[in-house]
Amino acid sequence: MIPDLPMARRMAYDRQRLLATVSLCALVLPVSALAGTLSPDGNPHSQQSVNPADPLIVQGGVLVQSGIWPVLVNSGATATFLPEAGAQPGNITLNANGSSYPPLDVRGGTALINPNQSAFDTILNSNGTTATGSYGILAPFGYTGSTIEGYRVRITTVGPLNYGVFAGGSGSRITLRSSSITTSGANSNANGAYGFLIYPNATGEIYNSTILTTGPAGSGVVVTGGGLTAENVAIETQGPAVLYNGYSYGAMGINVQSGGVATVTDGSVRTLQDYGVGMRALSRSSLTASGTVVTTDGAQAHGVYAAGSSSAAATASLTGLTISTGGTHGYGLRVDGAGSTLGLVNGSIATTGLYGHGALPYVGGQLTLDGTGLVTAGTAADGIYSYGGTANVTDSSVGTTGQTSHGVNVTNGGAGDLVASMVSTQGAGAFGLRAAGTGSAVSATSTTVVTSGDDAVGVSAQDEAAASIAGTAVTTTGAGAHGVLAVQSGLVELLPGSTEATVVDTTGAGAHGALVESGGTLNGTDATIHARGAGSDGLSLQEATGGFRVDGLVNAPIAPANPNEVGPTSSHRICRRLSTPRRSRRRRSRRMSASSRASVRHRRPRWWTARCDQMGASRSPRSGRATTYRSCEARRAALRV
């Protein structure tokens, strides 16, 4: 988890900056307390201080330029900017140069910018050069109820900590439409030149607009305890991450923290550098997004990230998002911490980086995917990697193409559950479903699992983990790609679905239908196992500690590699290598006659007691005559020596 700066520290820092600004203002206000109607006269106008008794109207073509607050709107006062009005309709420009003061400062008053939505712009430039920075629009702490509404506002800030828009006062509301915000300032500690910063009890709204930041750690929007509504906004961050107190702070698209609430509709978010997460929700915060395109290019730059704890959980609810990441460890989705949740409905996720997992529920985090398509192309990039978290997947598809990129990989006591979904892998060693580690569990119902790489097992449980599939089809085509693997005290269960049977089918060489070894256990009911490749067994039990619950396999035919094979393999191809060490088996085989060895090869294992009720045709190992058997018991009796 990438921590944020404590809110109290950040607020204290910003308060100190604003108090310094207010103190300087008290020194200069008597010099330039002007108000009324400003019209272009060929010269820049100086600072305007607006009071309730003297509202200000700024007409088109006006330039207000000052080293200290070009326009300051005091409590209860109103300033209106009408670029289409006056004798020379045109853009209005407010320049704050060489200072730490914003072009527009509203302290409990109201500023209306282009309320008639004319085709002209209102341009706010801040070129602060001091270490305290500046802003494009400021609604400062200590002043309640500030209101700014703007249409076609172009905000550009240059210099240290020059935020584009700052909403700090309680009850403040800043609304921008068809506007743009550009910042390029450097940073102090981990605070970059954000595009839009919203503090507790303040609200920011932005529609059909753009936000671009280029400075270090310059996030597009930061919501620290306040509220954000963004609709059809294109956000891009280009600045690098900053290392501060041992943590890396990236330039994120949208960062919601400390109890903030954000609603994002449509639009796009793109980050270009490391740690530049597209959208992030931290402790006690909530993010709701729909129809947004999220793209990240840097390392550890996740698409959407929610992180919290049991006492301060974070929530992210996503619908119809298109998410792509390209950097190493760049996950499409990540959710951390007990109680924190992240859900995506009808979305798509694509990752291309090394270890670029499609989704990572981490240590208590809860992930939900519904109607979502997920693909990864990098090496060791799992579709879903549940490391101590929980993943619930419904009516979705998970695909991977890289080597050792598992479809669903559950470890560290995590859980993964799939319903009516599709899992496919193409790389060598890329398992379809994998559970490893004590307490880890993966389950699939009415799901299809397909692997095509060598050694790409369909379903695996190891190291005291469990895997359960019901009404699920498992298909593998690679060499050594077993259909089912239960190893090292792992448990695999093959169960019937409500309408579908469970079928395991392997076609690669040396790809057993089911392999149980090293203390693994396989249970099954109403399952069918096919092993079609050369040297492939339907069921292979290896080593003395392997286990197989036979009476759990009711009506469970293990189909032959070749339907025309003779002898006992034609109905139930079973290879059991356990009982004695390799050297002892070799010595014993030397003492047996050729006829005895042939007899043992054809003897049915005595522990096989399940009824199959299967019609099976084969040739008798004794006479070679074709015989049809109505049950496993009849078949076993015919084969008994």
Order of alpha helices (4+ residues) and beta strands (2+ residues): alpha-beta-beta-beta-beta-beta-beta-beta-beta-beta-beta-beta-beta-beta-beta-beta-beta-beta-beta-beta-beta-beta-beta-beta-beta-beta-beta-beta-beta-beta-beta-beta-beta-beta-beta-beta-beta-beta-beta-beta-beta-beta-beta-beta-beta-beta-beta-beta-beta-beta-beta-beta-beta-beta-beta-beta-beta-beta-beta-beta-beta-beta-alpha-alpha-beta-beta-alpha
